[in-house]
Amino acid sequence: MTKPEELKRRQADLMSMMGNGIAILATANHQNRNGDVMFPFRPDSDFYYLTRFPEPEAVAVFSPGRKEGEYILFCRQKDPVKELWEGRHAGLEEATGRYGADQAFPIEDFHTHLPELLCNQEKVYTMMGRYPEFDNGILGNIAEVRSRRRAGTRAPWELVDLRHILHEMRLIKKREELKVMRAAARLSAAGHVRAMQRTRPGMYEYQVQSEMEYVFRQGGSADTAYPSIVAGGLNACTLHYTRNNCKLADGDLLLIDAGAELDCYAADITRTFPVNGRFSDAQRAVYQVVLDAQHAALETVMPENPVTAYHDAAVKVLTQGMVDLGLLSGGVDELIETGAYGKFYMHRTGHWLGMDVHDVGDYKVDGDWRILEPGMVLTVEPGLYIRPDDTVDEKWHNIGIRIEDDVLVTRSGHEILTGDVPKDPSEIESLMKH
């Protein structure tokens, strides 16, 4: 859990970069599932990063230098009738007590108070486009302030996308964030290990999923970081397969891409293993190419290297492996230059990881690929996906393999957060011995 002083530091860092401006952030809308049933609520990541306020119907305002208080939170009031059905609400008192707001007002009064908060501000920082209806309300309040100009009131003259500032802050993880991410990684790893140990031919994908997610929930995860991918056989060649409803066949591989979420921080692990506990010769050969590619990629994850280095390293090893296996023919450099390797490897080798599984942060700065820095967390996930094809030897058909770990960039190199799950093929077979 984020300590109050860390939260205040985040807020102060944000406001120090705003100048004469005001920042306005809304949390996520509570989404309808069907009929009168709602999805479980999950806060907007940017909003939660700055407030840790977990409830829907809330707006945070940050106004540097405001004498009545720089952090204002609009939220639901206590309502005994609603609480009877929905559970307790924080209310205004906890908003200023437990959650550290300088002032708190009912969410129904947001547009009543906002014009005064906007007066004489030069800029409005907000997430324009994320919640269009909310944006329209802010624009209406700005227009109201502008209508008072004859009384000497100045309206904001510039709308600024808050993402540029806030997402740069979120990209570099601090000590408390890393503590949570390590815990999410350990819990996710334990779930993957249980899935390997429990998998048998004849099970359904969703049964393996339930074994893994049981560990997540038992460990305190309210939900997965994203819909779990549990893909047997040919299904593993669909990158974002989530139906998870097929029977697992003896002799097939099972690819699982899943991670737990703790306190809104994600883990993201992929492992591929044989349903019957033993790799065939063809499966092991392809698997070794992917594993070698991951090792090569990991060697480049260190400060001062560009963020593209680990993808380039993986592609080179994968392409050479495809040539050696007979999946491709030609020179490695030419196959890379023409993109021919994309027939069997069609995605990047990783992404930022944090509060969102595909986390925020630009990959390029001023047109150049970003240089890795300590505190960045990313995934390293090469793969090969071989669908049935007349041009491919049948022994390779239906082999889909991805190996993914979560990696922290450190001052001296990197730290693999998800190393508790075996990925050496012999270690996997040993773990799965029935």
C-alpha positions as CSV (number, residue, x, y, z in Angstrom):
1,M,0.0,0.0,0.0
2,T,1.3,3.4,-0.9
3,K,2.3,5.4,2.1
4,P,0.7,8.9,2.6
5,E,4.1,10.6,2.3
6,E,4.7,8.9,-1.1
7,L,1.3,10.0,-2.3
8,K,2.0,13.6,-1.3
9,R,5.3,13.4,-3.1
10,R,3.6,12.3,-6.3
11,Q,1.1,15.1,-6.0
12,A,3.8,17.7,-5.3
13,D,5.9,16.5,-8.2
14,L,2.9,16.8,-10.5
15,M,2.0,20.3,-9.3
16,S,5.6,21.5,-9.5
17,M,5.5,20.9,-13.3
18,M,2.1,22.6,-13.9
19,G,2.9,26.3,-13.2
20,N,-0.2,28.5,-13.2
21,G,-2.7,25.7,-14.0
22,I,-5.2,23.3,-12.6
23,A,-5.3,19.5,-13.0
24,I,-8.7,17.7,-13.2
25,L,-8.9,13.9,-13.2
26,A,-11.9,11.7,-13.1
27,T,-11.9,8.0,-12.1
28,A,-13.3,5.3,-14.3
29,N,-17.0,5.0,-14.9
30,H,-18.7,2.0,-13.3
31,Q,-19.5,-0.2,-16.3
32,N,-22.8,-2.1,-16.9
33,R,-22.3,-5.8,-17.5
34,N,-25.9,-6.8,-18.4
35,G,-29.3,-5.9,-17.2
36,D,-28.9,-4.3,-13.8
37,V,-25.7,-6.1,-13.1
38,M,-22.4,-4.1,-13.0
39,F,-18.8,-5.2,-13.6
40,P,-16.6,-5.1,-10.5
41,F,-15.3,-1.6,-10.2
42,R,-11.6,-0.9,-11.0
43,P,-10.4,2.7,-10.6
44,D,-8.8,4.7,-13.5
45,S,-5.0,4.0,-13.2
46,D,-4.0,7.7,-13.5
47,F,-6.6,8.8,-10.9
48,Y,-5.6,6.0,-8.5
49,Y,-1.9,6.7,-8.9
50,L,-2.4,10.2,-7.5
51,T,-5.2,9.5,-5.0
52,R,-5.5,5.8,-4.1
53,F,-9.2,6.5,-3.8
54,P,-10.9,3.2,-4.7
55,E,-14.5,4.3,-5.3
56,P,-16.5,5.2,-8.4
57,E,-18.1,8.7,-9.0
58,A,-15.0,10.7,-7.9
59,V,-13.0,13.6,-9.3
60,A,-9.7,14.9,-8.1
61,V,-8.6,18.5,-8.6
62,F,-5.0,19.8,-8.0
63,S,-4.6,23.5,-7.8
64,P,-1.0,24.6,-6.9
65,G,-0.8,27.4,-4.4
66,R,-4.5,27.4,-3.5
67,K,-4.7,28.7,0.0
68,E,-7.8,26.7,1.0
69,G,-5.9,23.5,0.0
70,E,-4.3,22.3,-3.2
71,Y,-5.9,18.8,-3.4
72,I,-9.7,18.7,-3.6
73,L,-11.6,15.5,-3.9
74,F,-15.2,15.2,-5.0
75,C,-16.8,11.9,-4.1
76,R,-20.0,10.2,-2.9
77,Q,-21.4,11.2,0.5
78,K,-22.3,8.7,3.1
79,D,-25.7,7.2,2.4
80,P,-27.0,4.5,4.8
81,V,-29.5,3.3,2.3
82,K,-27.0,2.8,-0.5
83,E,-24.5,1.3,1.9
84,L,-27.1,-1.3,2.9
85,W,-27.0,-2.6,-0.7
86,E,-23.5,-1.7,-1.9
87,G,-21.3,-1.6,1.2
88,R,-19.8,1.4,3.0
89,H,-18.7,4.5,1.3
90,A,-15.7,6.6,2.3
91,G,-17.7,9.8,2.4
92,L,-16.3,13.3,2.8
93,E,-14.8,12.7,6.2
94,E,-12.6,9.8,5.0
95,A,-11.8,11.6,1.8
96,T,-9.9,14.2,3.9
97,G,-8.8,11.8,6.7
98,R,-7.9,8.4,5.3
99,Y,-7.3,9.5,1.7
100,G,-5.5,12.8,2.4
101,A,-7.5,15.4,0.5
102,D,-7.2,19.0,1.7
103,Q,-10.9,19.5,1.0
104,A,-13.8,17.2,0.0
105,F,-17.1,18.0,-1.6
106,P,-20.1,15.9,-2.8
107,I,-19.7,14.7,-6.3
108,E,-23.1,16.2,-7.2
109,D,-21.6,19.7,-6.5
110,F,-18.6,19.3,-8.8
111,H,-19.8,21.6,-11.6
112,T,-21.0,24.1,-9.0
113,H,-17.5,24.4,-7.5
114,L,-15.5,24.0,-10.7
115,P,-16.0,27.5,-12.2
116,E,-14.5,29.1,-9.1
117,L,-11.6,26.7,-9.2
118,L,-11.0,27.6,-12.8
119,C,-11.1,31.4,-12.3
120,N,-7.8,33.1,-13.2
121,Q,-6.0,29.8,-14.1
122,E,-4.0,29.9,-17.3
123,K,-4.1,26.2,-18.1
124,V,-6.3,23.2,-17.5
125,Y,-4.5,19.9,-17.4
126,T,-6.8,16.9,-18.0
127,M,-7.1,13.6,-19.9
128,M,-9.0,15.0,-22.9
129,G,-10.8,12.3,-24.8
130,R,-10.8,9.6,-22.2
131,Y,-14.3,10.4,-20.8
132,P,-16.0,12.6,-23.5
133,E,-19.1,13.4,-21.4
134,F,-16.8,14.6,-18.5
135,D,-14.8,16.6,-21.0
136,N,-17.9,18.4,-22.2
137,G,-18.8,19.3,-18.7
138,I,-15.4,20.9,-18.1
139,L,-15.7,22.8,-21.4
140,G,-19.0,24.1,-20.3
141,N,-17.5,25.3,-17.0
142,I,-14.7,27.1,-18.8
143,A,-17.3,28.8,-21.0
144,E,-19.2,29.9,-17.9
145,V,-16.0,31.5,-16.5
146,R,-15.3,33.2,-19.8
147,S,-18.7,34.8,-19.7
148,R,-17.6,36.7,-16.5
149,R,-14.7,38.5,-18.2
150,R,-16.5,41.9,-17.9
151,A,-16.2,41.5,-14.1
152,G,-12.4,41.1,-14.5
153,T,-12.3,37.3,-14.3
154,R,-9.9,35.5,-16.6
155,A,-10.7,32.1,-17.9
156,P,-8.1,29.4,-18.8
157,W,-6.8,29.9,-22.2
158,E,-5.1,26.6,-22.8
159,L,-6.1,22.9,-22.4
160,V,-3.1,20.6,-21.8
161,D,-3.0,16.9,-22.0
162,L,-1.9,15.7,-18.6
163,R,-0.6,12.4,-20.0
164,H,2.7,13.9,-21.0
165,I,3.6,14.8,-17.4
166,L,1.8,12.1,-15.5
167,H,2.8,9.1,-17.7
168,E,6.5,10.1,-17.4
169,M,6.1,9.9,-13.7
170,R,4.4,6.5,-13.8
171,L,7.1,5.1,-16.2
172,I,9.8,5.2,-13.5
173,K,8.7,3.0,-10.6
174,K,9.6,4.0,-7.1
175,R,10.5,1.7,-4.2
176,E,7.0,1.2,-2.9
177,E,5.6,0.5,-6.4
178,L,8.3,-2.1,-6.9
179,K,7.5,-3.8,-3.7
180,V,3.9,-4.3,-4.9
181,M,5.0,-5.4,-8.3
182,R,7.4,-8.0,-6.8
183,A,4.5,-9.3,-4.7
184,A,2.3,-9.5,-7.8
185,A,5.0,-11.3,-9.7
186,R,5.6,-13.9,-6.9
187,L,1.9,-14.6,-6.6
188,S,1.5,-14.9,-10.4
189,A,4.5,-17.2,-10.5
190,A,2.9,-19.5,-7.9
191,G,-0.3,-19.7,-10.0
192,H,1.7,-20.7,-13.1
193,V,3.6,-23.4,-11.2
194,R,0.3,-24.8,-9.9
195,A,-1.1,-24.8,-13.4
196,M,1.9,-26.8,-14.6
197,Q,1.6,-29.3,-11.8
198,R,-2.1,-29.8,-12.2
199,T,-2.4,-30.1,-16.0
200,R,-3.4,-33.4,-17.5
201,P,-4.6,-34.6,-20.9
202,G,-8.3,-34.5,-21.1
203,M,-8.7,-31.4,-18.9
204,Y,-10.4,-28.3,-20.3
205,E,-8.5,-25.1,-20.7
206,Y,-10.8,-23.4,-18.2
207,Q,-10.1,-26.0,-15.6
208,V,-6.4,-25.2,-15.8
209,Q,-7.3,-21.5,-15.6
210,S,-9.3,-22.1,-12.4
211,E,-6.3,-23.9,-10.8
212,M,-4.1,-20.9,-11.5
213,E,-6.5,-18.2,-10.6
214,Y,-7.4,-20.0,-7.4
215,V,-3.8,-19.2,-6.3
216,F,-4.2,-15.5,-7.4
217,R,-7.4,-15.1,-5.3
218,Q,-6.0,-17.0,-2.3
219,G,-3.0,-14.7,-2.3
220,G,-5.1,-11.5,-2.2
221,S,-5.6,-10.6,-5.8
222,A,-9.0,-9.2,-6.4
223,D,-8.8,-9.9,-10.1
224,T,-6.4,-10.8,-12.9
225,A,-4.4,-8.0,-14.5
226,Y,-6.1,-9.0,-17.9
227,P,-8.2,-11.9,-19.2
228,S,-6.1,-15.0,-18.8
229,I,-5.0,-16.8,-22.0
230,V,-5.0,-20.5,-21.6
231,A,-4.5,-21.9,-25.1
232,G,-3.9,-25.6,-26.0
233,G,-2.6,-26.8,-29.3
234,L,-3.5,-24.6,-32.3
235,N,-5.2,-22.1,-30.0
236,A,-1.7,-21.0,-28.8
237,C,-1.2,-19.6,-32.3
238,T,-4.0,-17.0,-31.6
239,L,-2.1,-14.3,-29.8
240,H,-5.0,-13.0,-27.6
241,Y,-7.1,-16.2,-27.4
242,T,-9.3,-16.0,-24.3
243,R,-12.2,-18.5,-24.9
244,N,-10.4,-21.1,-22.8
245,N,-13.1,-23.7,-23.5
246,C,-11.3,-26.4,-25.4
247,K,-10.2,-29.9,-24.3
248,L,-6.5,-30.4,-23.9
249,A,-5.1,-33.2,-26.1
250,D,-2.3,-35.6,-25.2
251,G,0.8,-34.5,-27.2
252,D,-0.2,-30.8,-27.5
253,L,1.5,-27.8,-25.9
254,L,-0.4,-25.4,-23.5
255,L,0.4,-21.7,-23.6
256,I,-0.6,-19.7,-20.5
257,D,-0.4,-15.9,-20.5
258,A,-1.7,-14.6,-17.2
259,G,-1.0,-12.4,-14.3
260,A,-2.4,-11.3,-11.0
261,E,-3.2,-7.7,-10.1
262,L,-2.3,-6.4,-6.6
263,D,-3.3,-2.9,-5.5
264,C,-3.8,-2.0,-9.2
265,Y,-0.3,-3.2,-10.3
266,A,0.0,-5.9,-12.9
267,A,2.1,-9.0,-13.4
268,D,2.3,-10.6,-16.8
269,I,3.8,-14.0,-17.3
270,T,3.7,-16.5,-20.2
271,R,4.9,-20.1,-20.1
272,T,4.4,-22.9,-22.6
273,F,4.6,-26.5,-21.6
274,P,3.5,-30.0,-22.8
275,V,0.1,-31.1,-21.7
276,N,1.4,-34.6,-21.0
277,G,4.5,-33.4,-19.3
278,R,7.0,-34.4,-22.0
279,F,8.1,-32.2,-25.0
280,S,8.3,-34.0,-28.3
281,D,11.5,-33.5,-30.3
282,A,9.9,-31.0,-32.6
283,Q,8.3,-29.1,-29.7
284,R,11.6,-29.0,-27.8
285,A,13.5,-27.8,-30.9
286,V,11.1,-24.8,-31.4
287,Y,11.0,-24.1,-27.6
288,Q,14.8,-23.9,-27.4
289,V,14.9,-21.3,-30.2
290,V,12.4,-19.1,-28.3
291,L,14.2,-19.6,-25.0
292,D,17.6,-18.7,-26.6
293,A,15.9,-15.6,-28.1
294,Q,14.7,-14.6,-24.6
295,H,18.2,-15.1,-23.1
296,A,19.7,-12.9,-25.9
297,A,17.0,-10.2,-25.3
298,L,17.6,-10.2,-21.6
299,E,21.3,-9.6,-22.0
300,T,20.5,-6.2,-23.6
301,V,18.1,-5.0,-20.9
302,M,20.3,-2.5,-19.1
303,P,20.7,1.3,-18.6
304,E,21.9,3.2,-21.6
305,N,20.6,0.7,-24.2
306,P,17.7,1.8,-26.4
307,V,14.4,0.2,-25.7
308,T,14.6,-1.5,-29.2
309,A,17.7,-3.4,-28.4
310,Y,16.0,-6.4,-26.8
311,H,13.5,-6.8,-29.6
312,D,16.3,-6.6,-32.2
313,A,18.3,-9.2,-30.3
314,A,15.3,-11.6,-30.0
315,V,14.4,-11.2,-33.7
316,K,18.0,-12.1,-34.8
317,V,18.0,-15.3,-32.8
318,L,14.5,-16.3,-33.7
319,T,15.2,-15.7,-37.4
320,Q,18.4,-17.8,-37.3
321,G,16.4,-20.5,-35.5
322,M,13.7,-20.5,-38.1
323,V,16.3,-20.9,-40.8
324,D,17.9,-23.8,-38.9
325,L,14.6,-25.5,-38.5
326,G,13.7,-25.1,-42.1
327,L,10.8,-22.8,-41.5
328,L,12.4,-20.0,-43.5
329,S,15.2,-20.0,-46.2
330,G,17.6,-17.3,-47.0
331,G,20.1,-15.0,-45.3
332,V,19.2,-13.9,-41.8
333,D,19.8,-10.2,-42.4
334,E,17.7,-10.2,-45.5
335,L,14.9,-12.1,-43.8
336,I,14.9,-9.5,-41.0
337,E,15.1,-6.5,-43.4
338,T,12.1,-7.8,-45.5
339,G,10.1,-8.7,-42.4
340,A,9.8,-12.3,-43.6
341,Y,10.2,-13.6,-40.0
342,G,6.8,-12.0,-39.3
343,K,5.1,-15.1,-40.7
344,F,5.9,-16.9,-37.5
345,Y,6.7,-14.0,-35.1
346,M,4.3,-11.1,-35.6
347,H,4.6,-9.0,-32.4
348,R,7.1,-6.9,-30.5
349,T,9.2,-8.5,-27.8
350,G,7.7,-6.6,-24.9
351,H,6.1,-3.5,-23.4
352,W,6.1,-1.4,-20.4
353,L,4.5,-2.9,-17.3
354,G,2.9,-1.2,-14.3
355,M,-0.6,-0.2,-13.2
356,D,-1.7,-1.1,-16.8
357,V,-0.5,-4.4,-18.3
358,H,0.5,-2.4,-21.4
359,D,1.7,0.5,-19.3
360,V,2.0,4.1,-20.1
361,G,5.1,5.9,-21.2
362,D,6.4,6.9,-24.7
363,Y,8.7,4.6,-26.5
364,K,10.2,7.4,-28.4
365,V,11.4,10.8,-27.2
366,D,11.9,13.6,-29.7
367,G,11.8,11.1,-32.5
368,D,14.4,8.8,-31.1
369,W,13.9,5.5,-29.3
370,R,14.0,5.9,-25.6
371,I,17.0,4.9,-23.6
372,L,16.4,2.5,-20.7
373,E,16.7,3.8,-17.2
374,P,16.7,2.3,-13.7
375,G,13.1,1.9,-12.4
376,M,11.6,1.0,-15.7
377,V,9.7,-2.3,-15.8
378,L,9.1,-4.1,-19.0
379,T,8.2,-7.6,-20.3
380,V,10.5,-9.7,-22.4
381,E,8.3,-12.2,-24.5
382,P,9.6,-13.7,-27.7
383,G,7.5,-16.4,-29.4
384,L,7.0,-18.5,-32.4
385,Y,3.5,-19.5,-33.8
386,I,3.3,-22.1,-36.5
387,R,-0.2,-22.7,-38.0
388,P,-0.9,-25.5,-40.4
389,D,0.5,-24.4,-43.8
390,D,1.3,-26.4,-47.0
391,T,4.7,-24.8,-47.1
392,V,5.6,-26.0,-43.6
393,D,6.6,-29.5,-42.6
394,E,3.7,-31.1,-40.7
395,K,5.8,-31.9,-37.7
396,W,5.8,-28.2,-36.8
397,H,2.1,-27.6,-37.2
398,N,0.1,-26.3,-34.2
399,I,3.2,-25.3,-32.2
400,G,2.7,-22.0,-30.5
401,I,5.3,-21.0,-28.0
402,R,5.8,-17.8,-26.0
403,I,8.1,-17.2,-23.0
404,E,7.5,-14.0,-21.0
405,D,9.0,-12.5,-17.9
406,D,8.7,-9.2,-16.1
407,V,12.0,-7.4,-15.9
408,L,13.1,-4.4,-13.8
409,V,15.9,-2.2,-15.2
410,T,18.4,-1.7,-12.4
411,R,21.6,0.5,-12.1
412,S,23.8,-2.5,-12.9
413,G,21.6,-4.3,-15.4
414,H,18.2,-5.9,-14.7
415,E,16.2,-8.0,-12.3
416,I,13.8,-10.7,-13.4
417,L,10.8,-10.4,-11.2
418,T,9.1,-13.6,-12.4
419,G,11.9,-16.0,-12.2
420,D,10.1,-18.4,-9.9
421,V,8.4,-20.2,-12.8
422,P,10.6,-22.8,-14.5
423,K,11.3,-22.2,-18.2
424,D,14.1,-24.6,-18.9
425,P,12.4,-27.5,-20.7
426,S,14.0,-30.2,-18.5
427,E,13.0,-28.3,-15.3
428,I,9.4,-28.0,-16.7
429,E,9.3,-31.8,-17.3
430,S,10.7,-32.5,-13.8
431,L,8.0,-30.2,-12.2
432,M,5.3,-31.9,-14.2
433,K,6.2,-35.5,-13.5
434,H,2.9,-37.2,-12.7
